[in-house]
């Protein structure tokens, strides 16, 4: 069906009619389909895989992939992106099978996979991509995912299986940003219902959704990359990190991707569990809002970061399972990672505080939840280190339920965490002055200008130099303490097989099996 030249209203009507026709065909053909399936000597999906999610957005948690409250543990299994990371983190085909750019990388053309259907039976095509991306770009949607593709000025379907993206300026790394875990493709016109239906093209389909309870998924045996290994998945809301560990130990869940070094000793040596050790660009840290006193003073911000002994944090908080970071969100294996030095400097921190008008030090209320198991330990280690420079940290325990809505970006000093992102995305999404998730309320015109120049630079080495410059700028001026990048420990029950030992964003969930 060619909808390229039809109006939006006509396309929506045609899509609705198509779906109704498909539903009727599915009803009429169910008996013959079952007979054919019964005769096929192919291993069918079997068993149920169970996983927890943290209910970080409380009752506002949803299946809308571009919303603040999206439950990524579900959306990653029911929806696909155009581009996904391979096992080495490089852009590889998902719903787009190829891509190319014009000479100045201002226009990108993506060829789409054919023969793909959504869970409601309708055909996936270019009009769905246009709808999904335009929805992200719509300012009224106020989506945090918008910053990932903000350079896209137009999305056009040039054929039923081809889309064209026009950019505001040259950008050679667009495929890296299209791997964003929120840029999932949904059916055209489904924006009003996607938060509860979760209709996508992924290996699993939503059978029932409970934001704070148990969401049930069933295998999509027509998945384009092969039928899933398990018949069902259950995604269970468990807010507390220790409670999630207990659920794993008790067999209520089959996987926990947030195992701490301290918790690992309870799993090691047991035939009932397995541990994956995965170096990542994920990070945990402390945020000091740069728009409120005393953190609006750059000297104070530098002092707050200079008191940190980052290797000690790696050892005490992560049990050695991390790589020291010098306040850059860019992972250690990223092509644009900057090699920076950040030794602890207590005397230097004292001098900066005195210059800023605080010769007797400062008092800080740091808000911490157990939603992330390592946060309380990180806060205590920092409290002890900072005290040497007269920085008195008062740790305030807050509820995990609703943390992201009620504490993060609300209080002046909080704990935070981010999963790995390509350099451009991390720097723009976390620190650009206009970014929705600019959690430290960082606003620096010079930094913004560096990022803008980097995005339009086509020469790789010149572009890399600009991203390194941006990270160095943050190390001098930011309000974010990033002590380390995480070596993730993933604990599973021994009944789980074929789980890719990679960062969450790249796991091929349809390959997972359970005994």
ZAMAR-217255 format. One line per field, with one value per residue (C-alpha): residue in one letter; x, y, z. Coordinates in pm, 1 decimal. Layout:
residu c(A  ...)
X c(X  ...)
Y c(Y  ...)
Z c(Z  ...)
***
This chain:
residu c(X  X  X  X  X  X  X  X  X  X  X  X  X  X  X  X  X  X  X  X  X  X  X  X  X  X  X  X  X  X  X  X  X  X  X  X  X  X  X  X  X  X  X  X  X  X  X  X  X  X  X  X  X  X  X  X  X  X  X  X  X  X  X  X  X  X  X  X  X  X  X  X  X  X  X  X  X  X  X  X  X  X  X  X  X  X  X  X  X  X  X  X  X  X  X  X  X  X  X  X  X  X  X  X  X  X  X  X  X  X  X  X  X  X  X  X  X  X  X  X  X  X  X  X  X  X  X  X  X  X  X  X  X  X  X  X  X  X  X  X  X  X  X  X  X  X  X  X  X  X  X  X  X  X  X  X  X  X  X  X  X  X  X  X  X  X  X  X  X  X  X  X  X  X  X  X  X  X  X  X  X  X  X  X  X  X  X  X  X  X  X  X  X  X  X  X  X  X  X  X  X  X  X  X  X  X  X  X  X  X  X  X  X  X  X  X  X  X  X  X  X  X  X  X  X  X  X  X  X  X  X  X  X  X  X  X  X  X  X  X  X  X  X  X  X  X  X  X  X  X  X  X  X  X  X  X  X  X  X  X  X  X  X  X  X  X  X  X  X  X  X  X  X  X  X  X  X  X  X  X  X  X  X  X  X  X  X  X  X  X  X  X  X  X  X  X  X  X  X  X  X  X  X  X  X  X  X  X  X  X  X  X  X  X  X  X  X  X  X  X  X  X  X  X  X  X  X  X  X  X  X  X  X  X  X  X  X  X  X  X  X  X  X  X  X  X  X  X  X  X  X  X  X  X  X  X  X  X  X  X  X  X  X  X  X  X  X  X  X  X  X  X  X  X  X  X  X  X  X  X  X  X  X  X  X  X  X  X  X  X  X  X  X  X  X  X  X  X  X  X  X  X  X  X  X  X  X  X  X  X  X  X  X  X  X  X  X  X  X  X  X  X  X  X  X  X  X  X  X  X  X  X  X  X  X  X  X  X  X  X  X  X  X  X  X  X  X  X  X  X  X  X  X  X  X  X  X  X  X  X  X  X  X  X  X  X  X  X  X  X  X  X  X  X  X  X  X  X  X  X  X  X  X  X  X  X  X  X  X  X  X  X  X  X  X  X  X  X  X  X  X  X  X  X  X  X  X  X  X  X  X  X  X  X  X)
X c(0.0  160.0  57.7  333.4  112.5  -201.6  -309.4  -256.2  -630.4  -647.4  -347.1  -491.4  -820.5  -645.2  -432.1  -741.8  -916.3  -606.4  -593.0  -963.5  -918.6  -616.5  -799.1  -1085.7  -842.5  -667.9  -998.2  -1100.7  -759.2  -686.8  -792.3  -576.6  -284.2  -301.1  -308.5  -1.4  187.4  103.4  256.3  582.4  873.9  1019.8  1106.4  839.6  900.0  870.3  893.9  864.4  1148.4  1096.8  1264.9  1212.1  1178.6  1210.2  880.5  1096.1  809.0  544.1  192.8  311.6  518.7  407.6  481.7  526.2  894.4  949.4  782.8  956.0  797.3  870.7  957.0  1250.6  1261.1  934.7  970.0  1305.5  1130.5  815.8  946.8  1234.1  1455.9  1573.3  1933.4  2058.9  2405.4  2582.5  2780.6  3066.7  2833.6  2852.4  2543.4  2378.3  2045.9  1721.0  1412.4  1642.6  1863.2  2093.0  2166.0  2370.2  2432.6  2495.1  2840.6  2799.3  2596.6  2295.8  2057.5  2037.4  1847.1  1739.9  1611.6  1356.4  1312.0  1025.0  768.5  753.5  422.6  314.1  158.9  -188.2  -125.9  -73.8  223.7  524.7  629.1  776.4  464.5  513.6  871.9  765.7  497.5  726.5  1010.6  787.7  623.3  965.5  1048.1  714.6  788.4  443.2  532.8  815.1  1002.0  1352.3  1433.9  1402.8  1757.9  1892.2  1765.8  1716.4  1928.7  1662.0  1453.4  1239.0  1133.9  994.0  876.5  1018.4  885.3  695.7  1027.8  1247.8  1272.3  1480.4  1605.9  1707.8  1933.5  1983.0  2359.4  2615.6  2631.7  2840.5  2739.9  2362.5  2344.0  2497.5  2210.8  1944.8  2049.5  1890.1  1693.3  1383.9  1362.0  1125.4  892.0  517.4  215.4  106.5  -162.6  -111.5  22.7  -294.8  -295.7  66.4  122.4  -96.8  -95.4  278.7  216.3  542.1  725.8  941.5  993.0  733.8  378.6  198.8  -68.7  -144.0  13.7  38.2  264.9  332.6  262.4  333.6  327.4  287.0  443.1  393.8  618.0  573.9  634.2  629.1  922.4  1135.4  1459.5  1322.5  1074.6  1170.9  1318.4  1070.7  693.1  638.0  808.3  692.1  822.8  760.0  766.8  1009.6  1127.8  1408.2  1747.0  1781.6  1430.6  1523.2  1824.2  1603.3  1360.9  1650.2  1774.6  1423.7  1359.9  1082.2  1286.5  1547.5  1774.6  1891.7  2117.4  2205.3  2405.2  2658.1  3002.2  2878.1  2577.0  2787.1  2931.5  2581.7  2569.0  2928.0  2999.8  2639.3  2531.5  2192.7  2320.0  2547.0  2720.9  2807.0  3081.9  3026.3  3246.2  3022.7  3000.5  2726.4  2792.2  2666.4  2727.1  2628.7  2450.4  2482.1  2241.9  2439.9  2148.4  2125.9  2368.7  2630.9  2662.6  2615.3  2975.2  3216.2  3484.8  3248.7  3160.8  3525.8  3597.1  3310.1  3464.9  3829.8  3770.7  3678.2  3924.7  3778.1  3985.6  3879.9  3519.5  3572.4  3720.8  3470.4  3150.4  3207.8  3446.9  3696.7  3442.8  3473.3  3697.5  3789.4  3613.4  3701.3  3347.8  3293.5  2982.6  3163.0  3248.3  3608.9  3572.4  3394.2  3585.5  3557.2  3656.5  3892.5  4187.6  4174.6  4347.8  4152.1  4357.0  4210.4  4321.5  4195.0  4412.9  4316.9  3949.9  3992.1  4155.7  3874.7  3609.7  3789.4  3812.9  3440.3  3366.9  3342.5  3662.3  3482.7  3343.3  2983.1  2687.7  2508.6  2189.6  2239.7  1922.1  1969.7  1736.0  1788.5  1640.5  2001.8  2178.4  2515.0  2384.6  2385.6  2740.9  2859.8  2707.0  2874.7  3216.3  3183.3  3068.3  3389.4  3615.2  3452.2  3471.3  3850.5  3795.2  3524.1  3237.4  2976.7  2742.0  2407.6  2267.1  1887.5  1723.7  1422.6  1170.4  1261.9  904.3  863.9  1227.6  1265.3  952.6  977.3  1349.8  1567.3  1581.4  1377.8  1629.8  1958.7  2189.5  2093.5  2230.5  2195.0  2275.8  2295.5  2335.0  2592.5  2530.9  2743.4  2953.3  2747.1  2422.9  2555.7  2706.9  2402.3  2137.0  2292.5  2463.0  2328.1  2164.6  1832.3  1824.8  1518.1  1727.0  1993.1  1980.6  2243.1  2078.8  2416.2  2417.1  2740.2  2738.3  3098.0  3017.9  2705.6  2913.4  3172.1  2900.1  2741.2  3073.4  3148.6  2820.3  2887.8  3253.2  3294.1  3663.3  3688.5  4006.6  3884.6  3549.4  3718.1  3928.0  3611.3  3442.2  3758.6  3757.6  3395.5  3479.7  3776.8  3548.4  3311.8  3598.0  3656.6  3301.5  3038.0  2820.8  2830.8  3065.7  3115.4  3366.3  3363.6  3217.6  3052.2  3156.6  2807.5  2734.6  2434.7  2302.2  2081.4  1934.0  2102.8  1791.8  1870.5  2069.5  2171.2  2162.0  2406.0  2687.2  2659.2  2511.8  2131.6  2083.6  2229.4  2078.7  1894.2  1602.7  1452.1  1754.0  1704.0  1587.0  1500.4  1520.9)
Y c(0.0  330.1  608.2  852.1  1099.1  1066.1  1310.6  1229.9  1173.7  940.9  744.7  703.9  581.8  337.6  204.6  151.1  -32.4  -244.7  -348.7  -442.0  -655.1  -827.4  -902.2  -1063.3  -1272.2  -1381.6  -1498.4  -1689.2  -1845.9  -1949.6  -2313.0  -2372.6  -2191.9  -2413.5  -2722.8  -2610.2  -2526.1  -2863.8  -3039.0  -2846.8  -3023.5  -2700.4  -2641.6  -2417.4  -2150.0  -2292.4  -2180.4  -1841.7  -1596.5  -1354.4  -1020.5  -723.1  -353.3  -76.6  113.5  428.5  639.6  483.5  475.6  698.4  409.6  321.3  140.8  459.4  431.1  806.4  902.9  988.7  686.6  423.2  80.8  -6.0  -362.7  -407.8  -178.1  -334.5  -669.7  -561.9  -291.8  -250.6  37.7  127.4  62.5  -153.2  -208.8  -532.0  -731.1  -477.0  -177.2  -81.7  22.3  -279.1  -341.3  -373.0  -240.9  -54.1  -289.5  -24.2  349.3  603.2  977.7  1242.4  1400.7  1650.8  1413.4  1645.2  1393.4  1028.8  753.0  436.5  121.2  -63.2  -432.3  -586.9  -841.2  -717.5  -697.3  -532.1  -735.0  -625.4  -783.7  -462.8  -420.4  -218.8  45.2  386.8  569.0  413.8  537.9  887.6  884.9  745.0  990.9  1294.8  1211.4  1220.7  1551.7  1714.7  1982.2  1930.8  1570.9  1706.5  1378.6  1339.6  1134.1  1445.8  1557.1  1238.6  1337.0  1710.7  1772.3  1604.9  1876.5  1656.4  1292.4  1178.6  849.0  836.9  484.4  220.4  81.5  392.6  700.1  1012.5  1217.7  1577.7  1736.2  2097.9  2056.5  1791.8  1497.1  1192.5  984.3  970.9  586.5  593.4  807.3  598.2  316.6  512.1  266.4  492.1  530.7  237.2  212.6  204.9  184.3  503.6  678.3  470.8  749.5  778.1  409.5  294.9  365.2  68.3  -152.9  -163.2  -269.9  -306.7  -544.1  -708.9  -1072.4  -1048.1  -914.0  -758.0  -989.2  -777.4  -463.5  -366.9  -67.5  -149.9  -523.4  -799.3  -741.2  -1055.0  -1093.3  -1377.6  -1493.8  -1340.2  -1652.3  -1443.1  -1231.1  -1144.2  -1254.8  -1591.5  -1719.4  -1651.8  -1925.0  -1876.3  -1882.9  -1600.9  -1333.8  -1170.8  -825.5  -768.4  -437.2  -452.3  -111.0  -201.6  -337.0  -574.2  -705.5  -778.8  -980.2  -1178.0  -1242.9  -1382.3  -1596.9  -1727.9  -1806.2  -1548.9  -1385.8  -1533.7  -1232.9  -922.9  -683.2  -469.6  -712.4  -535.6  -665.9  -722.8  -919.1  -1129.0  -1335.9  -1474.5  -1610.1  -1719.5  -2082.3  -2191.8  -2419.4  -2246.9  -1916.5  -1770.7  -1432.1  -1232.0  -966.7  -694.2  -379.7  -88.2  286.1  296.7  528.8  624.1  964.5  1266.6  1571.9  1925.7  2169.3  2446.8  2692.1  2714.3  2834.0  2735.8  2511.2  2802.7  2896.1  2710.6  2704.4  2520.6  2273.5  2199.8  2157.9  1910.8  1693.8  1739.0  1579.1  1246.7  959.8  777.3  461.5  423.6  459.4  185.4  -39.1  27.1  75.7  -154.9  -408.1  -312.0  -360.1  -28.9  205.7  545.4  830.8  1197.8  1338.7  1250.1  1047.3  907.5  540.8  414.6  223.7  503.7  634.0  988.5  910.9  1170.2  1055.5  1291.7  1305.0  1364.9  1289.0  1364.9  1712.0  1798.9  2108.3  2237.6  2190.2  2385.6  2673.4  2685.9  2688.0  2974.6  3170.7  3115.7  3263.3  2943.1  2925.0  2711.3  2469.3  2402.7  2186.1  1966.5  1763.1  1466.0  1273.0  897.4  604.4  228.8  204.9  167.4  -62.8  114.8  466.7  450.3  313.4  572.1  850.2  724.9  693.8  1045.0  1176.5  1051.2  1180.1  1524.3  1576.9  1616.4  1941.3  2076.2  1961.8  1829.5  1589.4  1508.1  1194.1  1196.7  862.5  898.4  643.9  455.1  457.0  762.2  869.8  994.7  1211.3  1344.6  1368.3  1363.2  1710.1  1837.7  1845.6  2038.4  1737.9  1385.6  1053.9  959.1  690.9  663.3  375.5  385.6  625.1  731.6  1038.4  1287.0  1168.7  1158.6  1506.3  1661.5  1483.0  1537.1  1877.6  2081.5  2389.9  2316.1  1939.2  1806.2  1574.1  1830.7  1708.3  1948.0  2246.1  2311.6  2612.0  2701.7  2878.0  2778.2  2411.0  2428.9  2583.5  2304.3  2039.7  2223.9  2246.9  1878.3  1767.5  1953.2  1845.7  1572.4  1498.5  1225.0  1344.0  1703.5  1585.2  1370.4  1665.5  1868.6  1595.9  1562.0  1939.5  1924.0  1658.9  1859.6  2162.5  1960.1  1847.6  2214.0  2345.7  2071.9  2006.8  1630.6  1396.0  1085.3  871.8  556.9  360.9  42.1  -313.6  -462.3  -785.1  -970.9  -1253.3  -1524.9  -1850.0  -2155.1  -2231.4  -1934.7  -1993.3  -1789.7  -1450.2  -1223.6  -1108.1  -748.9  -422.3  -430.1  -211.9  -481.2  -801.9  -1017.6  -1116.9  -1364.2  -1593.2  -1639.9  -1983.9  -2140.1  -2505.0)
Z c(0.0  -109.0  129.3  43.8  -142.9  67.5  337.3  702.5  749.3  449.3  570.8  918.4  774.9  545.3  829.1  1044.0  759.2  699.5  1063.2  1069.7  756.9  905.5  1229.7  1034.6  830.1  1148.1  1299.3  986.4  946.5  1303.4  1260.0  953.4  1114.8  1420.5  1202.4  1010.4  1330.4  1480.5  1182.7  1196.3  1366.9  1504.2  1869.0  2012.5  2276.8  2627.0  2985.8  3154.2  3216.2  3506.3  3564.9  3797.6  3729.3  3984.4  3949.6  3949.0  3815.6  4037.7  3897.5  3610.1  3471.0  3118.3  2791.9  2590.8  2489.5  2469.8  2797.3  3123.8  3288.5  3021.8  3164.3  2942.6  3074.9  2883.8  2582.6  2488.3  2447.7  2263.4  2029.8  1783.2  1680.7  1333.5  1436.1  1723.3  1871.6  1783.3  2037.8  2012.6  2038.8  1670.8  1471.9  1310.0  1131.2  1319.0  1138.2  900.8  700.2  550.3  562.7  371.9  369.1  106.7  74.4  358.5  582.9  592.9  433.0  539.0  358.8  539.5  372.5  585.3  649.9  450.8  564.2  925.4  1109.4  1432.3  1711.8  1599.6  1258.9  1061.1  827.3  937.2  684.2  625.0  746.7  1091.2  1105.2  1006.1  1273.9  1545.3  1481.1  1431.7  1761.3  1930.5  1763.4  1852.9  2119.3  2267.4  2351.8  2571.3  2536.0  2680.9  2370.2  2155.9  2232.9  2074.2  1728.4  1769.4  1459.2  1240.9  1072.5  846.5  821.7  486.8  342.3  -10.5  -70.3  124.4  249.1  248.4  467.2  434.4  727.7  663.6  925.3  1026.4  976.2  888.7  1128.1  1047.8  1351.2  1309.4  1317.6  1666.4  1793.1  1621.9  1858.7  2145.1  2357.9  2347.8  1969.6  1925.6  1629.6  1700.9  1466.6  1296.9  1498.4  1815.5  2036.5  2243.9  2339.6  2328.1  2699.3  2790.3  2478.5  2407.2  2047.0  1856.8  1626.0  1894.2  1996.0  2275.4  2293.4  2589.4  2726.7  3034.6  3179.4  3545.2  3605.4  3970.6  3968.2  3717.7  3341.6  3132.1  2786.4  2539.0  2256.2  1911.5  1704.7  1385.5  1498.3  1194.7  1362.5  1472.6  1728.0  2091.9  2307.5  2592.2  2570.4  2817.1  3023.6  3345.0  3438.0  3808.7  3995.1  4292.0  4412.3  4653.4  4542.1  4837.1  4776.1  4415.6  4534.3  4770.1  4483.7  4277.9  4565.8  4622.2  4256.5  4213.4  3934.8  3699.3  3647.6  3831.0  3640.7  3944.4  4160.4  4383.8  4474.0  4829.5  4705.0  4468.1  4752.0  4811.7  4454.7  4393.1  4457.8  4417.8  4137.2  4145.3  4005.7  3739.5  3727.7  3416.2  3447.9  3188.3  3154.7  3054.7  3008.7  3274.2  3564.4  3909.5  4059.7  4265.7  4127.9  4266.3  4101.6  3937.8  3952.0  4332.4  4600.7  4690.3  4384.6  4145.4  4226.2  3996.3  4268.4  4502.2  4230.0  4159.5  4529.8  4565.0  4296.2  4401.2  4742.4  4583.0  4595.1  4298.4  4321.2  4682.6  4566.0  4307.0  4573.6  4853.2  4655.8  4359.3  4512.4  4242.8  3966.4  3787.4  3591.4  3737.6  3557.4  3580.5  3565.9  3201.8  3109.8  2803.8  2852.3  2853.4  2524.9  2336.5  2035.0  2173.5  2534.0  2684.6  2896.2  3195.3  3533.1  3855.8  4169.3  4510.2  4625.6  4972.9  5017.3  4673.7  4760.1  5085.0  4894.9  4640.4  4911.8  5088.5  4762.2  4713.2  5056.3  5260.6  5469.4  5728.4  5472.0  5366.4  5467.0  5211.8  5228.0  4993.8  4905.8  4862.5  4790.3  4787.1  4437.3  4322.3  4572.2  4550.4  4617.1  4999.1  5005.3  4752.8  4962.3  5282.1  5118.4  4975.9  5314.1  5476.5  5199.0  5179.9  5555.6  5527.7  5335.2  5565.9  5344.2  5584.8  5403.8  5565.6  5402.1  5376.4  5301.1  5072.1  4936.6  4620.9  4492.5  4270.2  4315.5  3958.8  3984.2  4338.4  4422.5  4109.5  3949.8  4246.0  4533.1  4530.6  4579.3  4474.4  4358.6  3993.6  3740.4  3363.9  3125.9  2849.7  2561.9  2263.2  2344.9  2148.9  2301.0  2656.8  2639.0  2474.1  2676.6  3018.3  2988.1  2696.8  2847.2  2674.1  2735.5  2916.3  3134.2  3220.5  3580.7  3718.9  3542.3  3382.8  3149.6  2973.2  2637.0  2559.6  2619.7  2402.0  2122.5  2136.3  2100.5  1811.0  1629.2  1694.7  1540.9  1217.4  1184.3  921.2  979.2  1242.7  1416.9  1430.5  1560.3  1821.8  1940.0  1995.3  2199.6  2410.3  2460.1  2574.7  2835.6  2959.9  2992.3  3210.3  3432.5  3519.5  3544.5  3588.9  3892.8  3844.4  4028.0  3813.3  4004.5  3791.8  3504.9  3618.2  3557.7  3570.0  3753.0  3615.2  3828.6  3682.5  3803.0  3654.0  3448.8  3219.0  2898.5  2593.0  2766.7  2579.5  2812.4  2693.3  2812.8  2843.0  2535.9  2307.8  2452.0  2196.8  2416.5  2170.5  2216.6  2591.5  2705.1  3040.9  3146.8)
***
